[in-house]
Amino acid sequence: MAYGAGSADNSGLLPPKLSGYNIFSGNPVTLTPGNGFVQYELATGLFTDYAEKQRLIKVPAVKPITAVNDGLPQLPDGTILVKTFYYFRDKRTPSKGRRLIETRLLIKNNNQWMAGTYVWNPEQTDATLATGGSNTPVSWIDENGRGRKISYRIPGPRDCASCHTADNNLMPVGLKVRNLNITVTRDNKSINQLKYLWEAGVMDNVAPEQFAELPAWQNEKYGIQDRVRAYLDVNCAHCHSDLGSCARSAVRFAWEIPLADTRITEKGKRIVNLMSKGSMPRTGTTVVDTAALGLIKQYFQLP
């Protein structure tokens, strides 16, 4: 599909407040989707300093998205993609509440994508459109009862563009059919997500078995090579592509590229070194994903 050039700096084109979109129903902290917004999940998600994420999509009622292959589906004008980043105050007990940090939007109109980042206020009642990047202190208790503190990076327009731009075209990254082709729970029932999105009016009817399934990188039922490749595909492939910001690199991480053509195996030490230093991914994180790094070290048999 051809994507318009778009822009990551739309401070003059987007509403100043997130509430103008009616994305959430009732108290925003509950993250209850508003009318027309449908939640979706990914098999493997982007790592962002251990933040939790809610993903929503809204499409025009008469124009569902179309899956043509395992990659990005065809998304009609009027599509809104929403990703809200938050932390549970105590991950062991989610009922103790959450803190919303930011909500990122990708909006398609006239065959062009626009991006916007909205920062939540301390009262957690609304979020304001950001015109530049910023840092905010975040603290939480993790699943092991350990108190954590970080300086969370909220991206500016240039940060967004560094990952979401290919050949000067702004475009989505994670919403690939193979990453959507998973089993989810809706209304206390298990259902293939592609089927669910069709029932919800978001996607054309498809046969899920016709499409690949990206492994969930943390799921040990998959082999280590598949888990590592899934993680690298989601976290690194968008930059390490022929049209991405790391096009000059010899390494490619996209899932669909045969391993022998990626140079992943021969660059194992380099990959681990950059990840250990927090230099890959170079945007969107301030701390190292230690669990993923450990798995990748194991795969390359490195200490």
N, C-alpha and C positions, 0 to 999 in steps of 0.2 A: 504494500500500500504506500502511496506517496503522501508524505507529511509536509505541511507547509513549513516555512522557515520558522515562524513563531518567534516568541521572545520570552526570556526568563525574567525580564524587568518590565513589569506591567503595573507599576505603582499608580499610573495615571488612568488605567483602564479598568481595574478591579475595584469592587466596593471596599471602603476602608474598614468595615467590620465583617467578620465571618457570619454573624447573625443574619446578614442580608441574603444569604443563600438558603436559610431554613433547612440546614443539613440535619440538625438534631431536633428531636421532639422533647419538650419539657426541659428539665435540668440538663445542661450539656454534659455534666460530669457522668451521667448515666450512660452516655454514648448511645442513646436510643435513636436509631435512624429515622429521619423525617420522611415525609411522603415522597415516594419515588426513589429514595436512596436504598440500595441493596448491599448488604455486607458480603464480602468475599474473603477467602483465605488463600494463602500460598503454601505450596509444599515446602519450599525453602525461601525464607525471607532475607532481606538485607539486614546486616548487623549494624545497629546504631546505638552503641554504648549501653547495651542491655535494655533499651527502651522497649516497652510494649507498643503494639500498633493495632489500630483498627482501620480496616480498608473498606471503603464504600464506593459504589459506582452508581451513576444515574445516566440513563440514556433517554432520548426522545421516545415517547410511547409507541410510535409507529416505525421506529428505526432501531431494531436490536443490533447488537454486534454480531459479526460473522467470523467464524473460525475457518481459515483457509488452509492452515498448516499448523505445525507445532509451535510456531512463534507467535508474534503479536497478531491479535485478531484485527479485522477491519472495524474501526470505531467511527461511528457517524458524527457529523457535526452536532453539537449540543451535548456531547458526552462530558460528564464531570467525574473526575477521579479524585477521591478524598483519602488522605492518609493522616490519621491523628496519632501523635506520639505522646505517650504518657508513662508514668511509673506508679505502680502500686506502692502505697506508703509502707506496707509490710507484705512482701510477696508471699509469705507463708499464709497470710490471712487476707485475701483480696477484699473481704467485706469491710475492712478498716478504711477503705477508700483509695482513691487514686488522685494523682496530680496531673492535669493536662499541661503539656509543655508547648506544643505547636501543632498546627494542622496545615498540611501542604495540599495544594490543589493543582490539578492539570485540567484545563478546560479547552475543548476543541470547538472552534468556530471558523467558518470560511476556510476549512481545510488547514488551519493553523492551530498549533497548541500554544496556550498561554500558561504560565506558571505563577503561583503566588504562595507565599508563606505567611501564615497568620499566627501571632504569638498570643497565648492565653494570658489574661490578666490574673492578678493574685486572687481575686474573688471567684475566679473560674466561671464567670458569667458570660464572657464574650472574648473574642480574640481580634487583635488589630493587625492589619496588613503591614508586614515588615518591608522597609525600603533598603535594608542592608543587613549584613550578618551580625550576630551578637552572641555572647556567652551568658549563660545563666547557671547559678549553682543549683545542683540537684542532689538530694539525699534520700535514701530509702533503705529498707532492710531487705536483704536478698533471701532466697529460698533456704539458705543455710543459717539464717539468723544473724548474719554479719551486716553491720552497718556500713553502707557505701556512700561515698561522696565523690562527685565529679563536677567539672565545669562543662556543662553541656553546650555544644555548639549548635546554634540555630543558623542555618545556611542563608546567605544572601543570594541575590540573583546570579552572580557569577558562580557561586558554589553549585547551585542547581544546574546551571548550564553545563558545567564541567562533566556531569554524568549523563544528563538528559539530552545532550546534543550529539548528533551524528551527521557529519557533512553539512554543518550549519543548520540542521533541522532539529527543532525541539521535538521530543517524542517520549512516550512512556518507556519504562525499562522492565519492570517486574511482571507486568500483566501478560505473560505468555501462556498460550493454551496448555502447554505441557506442565506449567507451574500451577495451573488451575484445575488440572485433571486429577482430582483427589476426592476422597470420601469425606463429607462433612456431616455434622449433626444439625438438623433444622427441625423445629417442632418435635424434639425428642426422637427423631427418626434419622437413620443413616441414609444418605443419598449421595450419588455422584454429583459433584459441584457443577459440572457442565449441564447436567440435567436440571439441577436446581435453578441455575441461572436462566435456563429456558422457561421453566415453570414461572419464574418471577418476571418474565417478559424482558429480560436483559439480553439474552443471546438467542440466536436462531437454533432450532433443534438440530442436534448432532448425535452421532454415535460415539461415545467416549472411547470405545476400543479402537477407533481409527487413529487416535492420537497418542503420542508418547506420554509417559508419566515421568516427571522429574522427581527423583528421590527426595525424601525429607532427609537432609544431611545428618540430623541427629538420630535417625532411626536405625538401630543396629541390625535390622533385618536385611538391610542392603549391604553389599560388599563395600569395603573401605574405599576402593577406587571410585565407585559410583557416588559415594557420599562426598568425597573430596571434590570430585568434578562438579557435583550439584552446587556445593558451596562456592566454588570459584566461578561458576557460571553466573550465579546471581550477584555475587559481590564484586566481581572483577571484569567480567566479559564485556560489559557495556563500554568501558574505557579501552580495554585491550581488544579492539576491533579495527578493521581497516578504515573505518570512518570515525573512530572514537578519539579521545584526547591522548591516548597512549598508542596511537597507530604506528609510531616508529618502533615500538617494542616488537621483538621477534616472537614473543609469546602470545598465544591466543587461548582464551578460556571458555569459549562458547561450547555448550553441551553438544551441539550437533556436529562439531568438528571432530573427526577421528583423532584419537589420542596421539597417534604417530605424527599428525600434522600440527599439533599444538605447541610442541617443544616444552610441554609441562615437565616431562620426566627428566630431561637433561638440565632444566633450570630449577630443580628442586631446592638446592641450597640458596639460590638467589631469592626464590619465593619466600622461603622460611625466614631469611634474613630481613627482608623488607617487612614482612608481617610482624616479626618480633620487635622491630623498631617503630611500629605503628605507621609505617609509610605506605601500606597497601591494605585496604583502600586508603588513598591519601585525602579523601574528602568524606565528611560525614561521621567520622569517629575521632575520639580523643583518647580512647583506651583500647587495649588489645583484646580481641576475642580469644581468651585463653583456651577455651574448650575446642574451638575450631583449629587454633594453632597446634594444640596437642595432637589432634587427629591428623593434621597435615604432616607434622613431624613423624608420626607413626607410619604414615604412608610412604614417606621418603626414607624411613629408617634413619632418622637424624635425632641426636640427643636434644 
